């Protein structure tokens, strides 16, 4: 299993309006399998083509509110130059004062699955490799 180690993003959450947005950008060259040879191979044109597609992104809206807590993020995922709708399930979401800073801090993790072949990354399909990829986004935000 690989993971991207360089990501950045913002979350806007309006508890009273029961609304919010999530905007995450992923540096595709930061793929980490713990094996340099595999990482170098995955970065090449036949797979991620990080020279041509250096970023992936998810942009969505908080949705499915139960009280003031969202249960999903509906949006669009852009990967390998292709943008498609994607809904992420929010597995946990909690806002409370940070014990150190005393500022309200929210933490969440959301996950969903996409088929990488749908985004033009079908390498390995003919060898029987699974095309499904789990996308897990963990966020911590401090009230500004």
Buried (B, 14 or more C-beta within 10 A) or exposed (E): EBEBEEBEBEBEBEBEEBBBBBBBBBBBBBBBEEEEEEBEBBBEEEBBBBEEBEEBBBBBBBBBBEEEBBBBBBBEBBBBEEEEEBBBEBEEBEBEEEEEEEEBBBBBBBBBEBBBBBBEBBBBEEEEEEBEBEBEBEBEBEEE
